[in-house]
């Protein structure tokens, strides 16, 4: 979910997000999975790369917006949410960039 160096997964190109007053909905065009999210989940989605790059940056942003919630709760909830997004194919794990299509061996 979060890489060893703390980098966040990035949204999948097949994921569509629609903000709603009570949170939002995510849809995977590849697996046709709908995923409803509350306001905090919607905010986490909005903070994914390129807005923030690391899990620490994401949690720091959430802490400023939800100052009545402790760091441990935010970190635990954010990790679980990112794991759910990953298991549903809505985000892609951070990894080396794919070689360009004209690169040798591509």
N, C-alpha and C positions, 0 to 999 in steps of 0.2 A: 504494500500500500504506500507507505512513505519509504523512500529509498534510504540506504544506509547513511548517506550524507544529508538526509533531511529534506531532499527535494520532493515536492508534491507530484502526484500523478497529474496528467493533463486531460482535459475533456476530450472524449472521443469525437472524431469528426462525424460519427453517426448519431450523436446525441443532440437532441433539440430540447431547449429549456424555455419554458413560458412562465414568467412571474405572475402570481395571482395575489390578491390581497391577503390571503391566509398562508401564503408560502409560494408554492409553485409546483409544476409538474415537469418531469423529465421523460423523454421518449427516445428509445433507441430504434432508429430506422432499420438497423441490421437484425435485431432480435425481436422487434415489435413489443418490447417491454415498456409499460408505463410505470413510473415511479413517482408517487406523490411525496412532496417534502413540506415540512413546516417552515416558518419564517427563518429559523436558524439554519436549516438545511439549505434553503434558497440562498441565504447569505454566504454560506460556505461555498456553494457552487459559484456564486458571483466573484468570490475571492480566489478561485483557482487560477493557475498560470494562464495568462501572463501577469495578472494583477499582483499576486504574491508568488514567490518561487519556493519558499520553504515552509515546512510545517510550523516552525517557530514564528515566521512572519504572519501566517494565517491565524495562529492562536493569539498573537499579540493584537492583531486587528479585531478579533472577536472579543478579547478582553476589554478593549476600549469601548466597544459598542454594548457589551453586556457586563458592565462593571459589578453587578450584583451577584455574579456567578464566579466561583473560584476557578483558578487555573487548572486544577486537577480535573474538575468536572468538564470544563471546556475541552481539555486535551483528550480525555476519554471519549466524550461524545463525538468529537471531530474524527478521532481515529476509527470509531465504529461506523460512522457515516461514510467515511472514505472507503472503508472495507466493503460496505454495502454497494457503493457506486462501482467499485472494481469488480465485485462478483456479478454485477448485472451488466457489465460491459459498457458502462457510461463514462468511465475514465480509463486511461491507459497508464500502466506503470511507467515511471520515469526510467529512461534507459538511453543507451547511445542512439544517436540519430541514425536513421536508415541511410545507407549510401545513396547518392543520386543515381538515377536509372542509367546514366551513361558511364558510371564508374565500372572499372574492371570487376568481373565476378557478379555483377548485378543482373 
